[in-house]
Amino acid sequence: MKHCPVLAPQINNWLLSASSVLNKNFAIPERFSVIANNDRIFVEGLHHEATARILEKHISYSPECFFQSNHLLLEKIIDEVRNNAGGTYALDMYAGVGLFAGFIESQFEKIDCVEASQASSRWISTNCSKAGIYALPVELWIATNSANKQYDYAVLDPPRNGLSKPVQQWLIKKKIHVISYVSCNPETLARDARILCNNGYTLETLKFYDFYPHTTEMEAYARFIYSK
């Protein structure tokens, strides 16, 4: 393949010479990730570290990690996450590479980051200097003593299936003053919002972002305030 109309121009240019470059450096797998950030190309299996300029920060991660590709709209969500964030303890659940934690760390004394993926969690300390890192599933972490703090703020970015029942119940019990919920599935966000709002939280903000035009994929941001 020499050209794909939906690829970033940098990757299309890279494809013209990719075969000879890849054959010299590593065996080409059936499937791998190629990332274009500004004028640089990062290839899974060929590059250990990728970097992305997001707002005022350089975020580091591995090409094998999940990372949002629409940086312009991602920056708008980050601005929402930073808005009204502040206090002593913050929590970043489903933290990924520590993206959101890195942008709010100056507003807190300490941030706990929980991320099940080993490939992603090893980058958290690079992107957030104040992070306490818990590399295990959220459902296991909430049963540990480290989850006993009283958090002033939490940012959640769960997978498409949203929050599990144990996590829903934990959030209800903790009565966290502000929750920022980033969702890739409006249906599960609506389900989780109903449960939170029936148990003391108020939905203060709800916004949608068309990350991938001409597809059914939508990102959403919701802010909940505990008011009971």
Stockholm file with secondary structure:
# STOCKHOLM 1.0

chainA/1-228         MKHCPVLAPQINNWLLSASSVLNKNFAIPERFSVIANNDRIFVEGLHHEATARILEKHISYSPECFFQSNHLLLEKIIDEVRNNAGGTYALDMYAGVGLFAGFIESQFEKIDCVEASQASSRWISTNCSKAGIYALPVELWIATNSANKQYDYAVLDPPRNGLSKPVQQWLIKKKIHVISYVSCNPETLARDARILCNNGYTLETLKFYDFYPHTTEMEAYARFIYSK
#=GR chainA/1-228 SS CCCCTTSCHHHHHHHHHHHHHHHHHSCCCSSCCEEEETTEEEETTTCSCEEEEETTEEEEECTTSCCCSCHHHHHHHHHHHHTTCCSSEEEEESCTTTHHHHHHGGGSSEEEEECSCHHHHTTHHHHCTTEEEECSCHHHHTTSGGGGSCCSEEEECCCTTCCCHHHHHHHHHHTCSEEEEEESCHHHHHHHHHHHHTTTEEEEEEEEECSSTTSSCCEEEEEEEECC
#=GC SS_cons         CCCCTTSCHHHHHHHHHHHHHHHHHSCCCSSCCEEEETTEEEETTTCSCEEEEETTEEEEECTTSCCCSCHHHHHHHHHHHHTTCCSSEEEEESCTTTHHHHHHGGGSSEEEEECSCHHHHTTHHHHCTTEEEECSCHHHHTTSGGGGSCCSEEEECCCTTCCCHHHHHHHHHHTCSEEEEEESCHHHHHHHHHHHHTTTEEEEEEEEECSSTTSSCCEEEEEEEECC
//
